[in-house]
Amino acid sequence: MAFDQNRYFSLIQRAAFDASFYKGTIQDLSSAQRAMSFVGAPTFGRVNGHPCLKQNATGEGCTSGAVLGVVDMAASWTIETLHRQDVGDSWLCRWAGPASAGGFLQSNFAAGGRILVYEYDAAGVPQRQLFSPAGGVTPPNKTLHTLTSSIAAGTSGRMWFNGIPQVVTLIGAGVPVNPVASPVGFGMSGGAGGLATEMILRVYPFALTNEDATCLAEAAKELVGGW
């Protein structure tokens, strides 16, 4: 194996949410074992021979029931995705988010070629934002592994694409909060008509190190057979 298996299993066993769609399921595979359900009529497409949850129309995806305490927005946390942006701008993961109180949203902003993470206050207003560099680094129809760590309530951040560290732009100085019980999941909207195909969606209740990021990226790379 090209990655540290002990570190890998330690990381994913501590995930707060684990939707590993490449296993052909939408079940949360973390210790929480949250029940998931389809939104709309997405299908399991295939990328590099592996099952992936594919949006067929804006608003499709999957979601859990309303849950508390996925991560602590006042602390540090990380989101991992392995996805392909098919068209437009898509929500890759959401816990509460727009028009709701607190939580976070990660989006693939195809027009700007970047990944964005928003953290919300009790009024549903983004207080902290973490942006990757603009300029086509998230091209359509290309499998991309992303890791974004929000550190100390979004006052700092780290980001990696396919294991390569990215410069993170931080916007906002407010305080994000934990939402009331809210669903967590993939899709459910597709800003600007976006559609995506997702293989991995995990959320961790801690920030990653470079060594952690390398391990997760190499495991993802082995899964899809290279970038």
C-alpha positions in Angstrom: 0.0 0.0 0.0 1.2 3.5 -0.8 -0.3 5.0 2.4 0.0 4.5 6.2 -2.8 2.1 6.8 -2.7 2.4 10.6 -3.0 6.2 10.3 -5.8 5.8 7.7 -7.9 3.5 9.8 -7.4 5.6 12.9 -8.6 8.7 11.0 -11.7 7.2 9.4 -12.7 5.4 12.7 -12.8 8.8 14.3 -14.9 10.4 11.6 -18.1 12.1 12.8 -19.8 11.4 9.5 -18.8 9.0 6.8 -20.7 8.6 3.6 -18.4 6.4 1.5 -20.6 6.2 -1.6 -18.0 4.1 -3.4 -19.2 1.2 -1.2 -22.5 1.4 -3.0 -24.5 2.7 0.0 -25.8 6.0 1.4 -25.6 4.8 5.0 -23.5 6.9 7.4 -20.6 4.5 8.1 -19.3 6.4 11.2 -19.9 5.0 14.7 -23.1 7.1 14.8 -24.7 5.0 12.0 -27.1 7.7 11.0 -30.0 6.6 8.7 -29.7 8.3 5.3 -32.3 8.7 2.6 -32.4 9.9 -1.0 -33.6 13.4 -2.0 -35.2 13.3 -5.4 -34.1 10.5 -7.6 -30.3 10.4 -7.8 -28.6 7.3 -9.1 -25.4 5.4 -8.4 -23.2 6.2 -11.4 -19.6 5.0 -11.8 -16.3 6.8 -11.9 -13.2 4.8 -12.6 -15.3 1.6 -12.1 -16.5 2.6 -8.6 -20.0 3.4 -7.4 -20.7 7.1 -6.8 -23.8 8.9 -5.9 -24.7 11.0 -8.9 -27.1 14.0 -9.0 -29.3 13.8 -12.0 -31.1 17.1 -11.2 -30.6 20.2 -9.1 -31.8 19.5 -5.5 -31.1 15.8 -5.5 -28.6 14.0 -3.2 -29.0 12.3 0.1 -29.6 13.4 3.7 -29.7 12.2 7.2 -32.5 13.0 9.6 -32.1 16.0 11.8 -29.1 15.5 14.1 -27.1 17.4 16.7 -23.4 17.6 17.4 -21.8 16.4 14.2 -18.9 18.7 14.9 -18.4 21.7 17.2 -18.4 24.9 15.1 -16.6 26.7 17.9 -13.7 24.3 17.7 -11.8 22.7 14.8 -13.1 20.3 12.2 -12.4 18.9 8.7 -14.4 17.9 5.7 -13.1 15.4 3.1 -14.7 14.9 -0.3 -13.8 12.8 -3.4 -16.0 14.0 -6.1 -16.4 15.0 -9.8 -18.1 18.3 -10.7 -20.3 17.6 -13.6 -21.7 21.0 -14.3 -22.3 24.3 -12.5 -21.9 24.9 -8.7 -22.9 22.1 -6.3 -23.2 21.7 -2.6 -20.9 18.9 -1.6 -21.8 18.8 2.0 -24.3 20.7 4.2 -25.2 20.6 7.9 -27.9 23.3 8.4 -26.5 26.1 6.2 -28.5 28.6 4.0 -31.7 29.8 5.5 -31.1 27.8 8.6 -29.3 28.6 11.9 -25.7 27.7 12.3 -23.7 24.9 10.8 -21.6 24.7 7.6 -21.8 24.3 3.9 -19.1 23.2 1.4 -19.6 24.1 -2.2 -17.7 23.4 -5.5 -17.8 26.8 -7.2 -17.2 25.7 -10.7 -17.3 29.2 -12.3 -14.4 30.3 -10.2 -12.7 27.0 -10.1 -12.6 26.8 -6.3 -13.8 25.1 -3.2 -15.7 27.3 -0.6 -16.6 26.5 3.0 -19.1 28.7 4.8 -19.7 28.7 8.6 -23.0 30.3 9.8 -24.3 32.1 12.8 -27.7 31.7 14.5 -29.4 33.9 11.9 -28.1 31.7 9.0 -25.6 34.4 7.9 -22.1 33.2 6.9 -19.6 34.5 9.5 -16.5 32.7 8.4 -15.5 31.6 4.9 -12.6 29.5 3.7 -11.8 29.8 0.0 -9.3 27.9 -2.2 -7.5 29.9 -4.9 -9.6 30.8 -7.9 -8.5 29.8 -11.4 -9.8 26.4 -12.6 -8.3 24.2 -9.9 -11.7 22.4 -9.7 -12.3 21.6 -13.4 -15.5 19.8 -14.5 -15.5 16.1 -15.2 -12.2 15.5 -13.3 -12.1 13.5 -10.1 -10.8 15.7 -7.2 -10.0 14.9 -3.6 -10.4 17.8 -1.2 -9.6 18.3 2.5 -10.5 21.4 4.3 -9.8 22.0 8.0 -11.5 24.9 9.8 -9.4 25.7 12.8 -10.6 27.5 16.0 -14.0 28.5 14.6 -12.7 29.4 11.2 -10.1 31.9 12.4 -7.5 29.8 10.6 -7.7 27.0 8.0 -5.9 24.5 5.9 -6.8 23.0 2.5 -5.4 20.2 0.3 -6.4 19.2 -3.3 -5.2 15.7 -4.3 -2.7 15.9 -1.4 -1.3 19.3 -2.4 -1.5 22.1 0.1 -3.5 25.1 -1.1 -3.4 28.8 0.0 -6.6 29.4 2.0 -8.3 32.8 1.9 -10.2 33.6 5.1 -13.2 36.0 5.0 -15.3 37.2 8.0 -14.7 37.8 11.6 -17.9 36.7 13.2 -18.7 33.7 15.3 -20.2 30.5 13.8 -22.5 28.4 15.9 -23.8 24.9 16.2 -27.2 24.5 14.5 -30.3 23.1 16.1 -30.9 19.5 15.0 -30.4 19.6 11.3 -29.8 17.1 8.5 -26.3 16.5 7.1 -25.7 15.2 3.6 -24.7 15.7 0.0 -26.5 17.8 -2.6 -30.0 19.0 -1.7 -29.4 22.0 -3.8 -27.1 22.7 -6.7 -26.5 26.5 -6.7 -26.7 27.8 -10.3 -28.0 24.4 -11.6 -24.9 22.5 -10.5 -24.6 18.7 -10.6 -21.9 16.6 -9.1 -20.9 13.0 -8.5 -19.5 12.1 -5.1 -17.5 9.1 -4.0 -16.5 10.1 -0.4 -18.0 12.5 2.0 -16.5 12.5 5.5 -16.5 15.0 8.4 -13.9 14.8 11.2 -14.2 16.6 14.6 -10.6 17.8 14.5 -8.1 19.5 12.2 -5.7 17.5 10.0 -1.9 17.6 9.8 0.0 17.4 6.6 0.8 13.8 7.4 -3.0 13.1 7.8 -3.8 14.8 4.6 -1.1 12.9 2.6 -2.4 9.6 4.0 -6.1 10.3 3.1 -5.1 11.6 -0.3 -3.0 8.6 -1.1 -5.8 6.3 -0.1 -8.2 8.1 -2.3 -5.7 8.1 -5.2 -5.3 4.3 -4.9 -9.1 4.0 -4.9 -9.5 5.8 -8.2 -6.2 4.6 -9.8 -4.4 7.9 -9.9 -5.2 11.5 -10.6 
